[in-house]
Amino acid sequence: MIDATQIRKGMIIVMDGTLYRVMEMQLITPGRWKAMVQTKLRNIQVGSQIEHRFRSEERLEQAHLDEVEMEFLYQQGDEYFFMNLENYEQVTLAAETIGDSVKYLKPNSVIEVETFEGKPVGVNLPNSMDLKVVSTEPRLQGATKTALYKPAVLETGAVVQVPEFIKEGDVIRVDTRDDEYLERAKTK
């Protein structure tokens, strides 16, 4: 059991026997009143979304998920196919089940798929990934210090803000939790 104030984005909680993924959360402290946690939750089994407000002193059950290492194989429409590395079974996850993590899925990459009672319910990406920049603006000569970052499109389709010295073809390390550029990746 966790306090409502410990809820974080991406966490899976159990309410009334149903699994919900926390899509958004905001801690609200209205002056002299008690704090509240406003959340947007997605029902994992059905896919519907609800908004729910928890009192700060409420206790919630966090779902305990098993994590299985799987290889991402390919995408077909809104479905993503993964292969279990131990028994070679394939599972399919819908894009809405995976959420924002779809923008970092690269074929043949090994990630952890979260399962609840044997059924896949989401993915757990590594905290950082090395991805190739496929498109970005060239460095502007004579640019002022105000233009330190520019958008870059990565090989998976994700767009992140990068320093102006990054060019197409560079491999960069990206924080998958908050979509931020970390550093240039070391090439071997």
C-alpha positions in Angstrom: 0.0 0.0 0.0 1.2 3.5 -0.8 0.0 7.0 0.1 -1.8 8.9 -2.6 1.0 11.5 -2.6 3.4 8.7 -3.8 1.5 8.2 -7.1 3.8 8.8 -10.1 3.1 8.9 -13.9 3.3 5.5 -15.5 2.6 3.7 -12.2 -0.1 1.0 -12.2 -2.6 1.0 -9.3 -5.5 -1.3 -8.3 -8.9 0.3 -7.6 -11.9 -1.9 -7.0 -10.1 -4.9 -8.4 -9.3 -3.1 -11.7 -5.9 -2.1 -13.0 -5.3 1.5 -13.9 -2.2 3.1 -15.4 -1.5 6.7 -14.1 -1.4 8.9 -17.3 -1.1 12.2 -15.5 -0.9 13.3 -11.8 -0.9 16.7 -10.1 -0.5 17.4 -6.4 -2.9 20.2 -5.4 -2.4 22.1 -2.1 -5.3 24.6 -1.8 -4.2 26.9 1.0 -5.4 25.8 4.4 -7.3 22.7 3.1 -5.7 19.3 2.9 -3.7 18.4 -0.2 -5.2 16.3 -3.0 -3.8 14.3 -5.9 -5.7 14.9 -9.2 -5.1 12.0 -11.6 -6.0 10.9 -15.1 -6.1 7.1 -15.2 -6.5 4.5 -18.0 -8.2 1.2 -17.4 -5.8 -1.4 -18.7 -8.3 -4.1 -19.5 -10.9 -1.8 -21.3 -8.7 1.1 -22.4 -11.2 3.8 -21.1 -9.9 6.9 -19.3 -11.2 8.4 -16.1 -10.2 11.3 -13.8 -10.0 10.7 -10.1 -9.1 12.9 -7.2 -7.5 11.2 -4.1 -7.2 12.7 -0.7 -3.6 12.9 0.4 -4.1 10.6 3.3 -5.7 7.8 1.2 -3.9 4.5 0.8 -3.7 2.8 -2.5 -2.6 -0.6 -3.7 0.2 -0.5 -6.3 0.0 -3.4 -8.7 2.9 -5.8 -8.5 3.9 -6.6 -12.0 6.3 -9.2 -13.4 8.9 -8.0 -15.9 9.8 -10.3 -18.7 12.7 -9.5 -21.1 11.4 -9.4 -24.6 12.7 -8.3 -28.0 10.7 -5.8 -29.9 10.2 -7.3 -33.4 8.0 -5.0 -35.5 5.0 -2.8 -35.7 1.9 -3.4 -37.8 -0.6 -0.6 -37.7 -1.4 0.1 -34.0 -0.1 -3.3 -32.9 3.5 -3.9 -31.6 4.9 -7.4 -31.6 7.4 -8.7 -29.0 9.2 -12.1 -28.6 9.9 -13.7 -25.2 13.7 -14.4 -25.1 13.2 -17.5 -23.0 10.5 -19.5 -24.8 10.3 -17.6 -28.1 6.5 -16.9 -27.7 5.2 -13.8 -29.3 2.9 -11.3 -27.7 1.1 -8.3 -29.2 0.5 -5.0 -27.4 -1.7 -2.1 -28.7 -0.2 1.4 -29.0 -2.5 2.8 -26.4 -1.4 0.1 -23.9 2.3 1.1 -24.4 1.5 4.8 -24.2 4.3 7.4 -24.8 6.9 4.6 -24.9 6.1 3.8 -28.5 8.3 6.6 -29.7 11.4 4.8 -28.4 10.7 1.3 -29.7 13.4 0.2 -32.1 13.3 -3.2 -33.9 15.5 -5.8 -32.3 15.9 -3.9 -29.1 15.5 -5.8 -25.8 13.1 -4.2 -23.3 11.1 -5.4 -20.3 7.4 -6.1 -20.8 5.3 -5.8 -17.7 2.8 -8.6 -17.1 0.0 -9.0 -14.6 -1.2 -12.6 -14.0 0.6 -13.7 -17.2 -1.1 -11.0 -19.4 1.1 -8.2 -20.9 0.0 -4.8 -19.7 2.8 -2.4 -20.7 6.5 -1.9 -21.3 9.3 -0.6 -19.1 12.0 1.1 -21.1 15.6 1.6 -19.9 16.1 5.1 -18.4 18.3 6.1 -21.3 18.7 4.9 -24.9 21.2 5.6 -27.7 19.4 6.7 -30.9 20.6 8.1 -34.2 19.6 11.6 -35.3 18.0 11.3 -38.8 17.0 15.0 -39.2 17.8 18.3 -37.7 18.5 21.9 -38.7 22.1 22.7 -39.6 24.1 24.8 -37.1 23.4 28.5 -37.7 26.6 30.5 -38.1 26.6 33.7 -36.0 23.6 32.5 -33.9 23.2 34.2 -30.6 23.3 32.4 -27.2 19.5 32.4 -27.1 19.4 29.6 -29.8 21.2 26.9 -27.8 18.7 24.1 -28.5 17.0 22.9 -31.7 14.6 20.0 -32.5 16.0 16.8 -33.8 14.0 13.8 -35.2 15.5 10.4 -34.1 15.5 7.1 -35.9 12.3 6.0 -34.0 10.4 9.1 -34.9 10.8 10.8 -31.5 11.5 14.5 -31.4 13.9 15.9 -28.7 15.6 19.2 -28.2 19.4 19.0 -28.8 22.3 21.4 -28.6 23.1 23.3 -31.8 26.4 21.3 -32.4 24.4 18.0 -32.9 24.1 17.1 -36.6 22.4 14.4 -38.7 24.0 11.0 -38.3 25.1 11.7 -34.7 24.1 9.1 -32.1 22.8 10.7 -28.9 21.8 9.4 -25.5 18.2 10.3 -24.6 16.5 10.1 -21.2 13.3 8.2 -22.0 11.5 9.3 -18.8 11.3 13.0 -19.8 12.4 13.1 -23.4 15.6 15.0 -22.8 19.0 15.0 -24.5 21.7 13.7 -22.1 24.9 13.5 -24.2 26.5 12.3 -27.4 26.8 8.5 -27.3 30.3 7.1 -27.4 30.9 5.4 -30.7 32.8 2.1 -30.7 
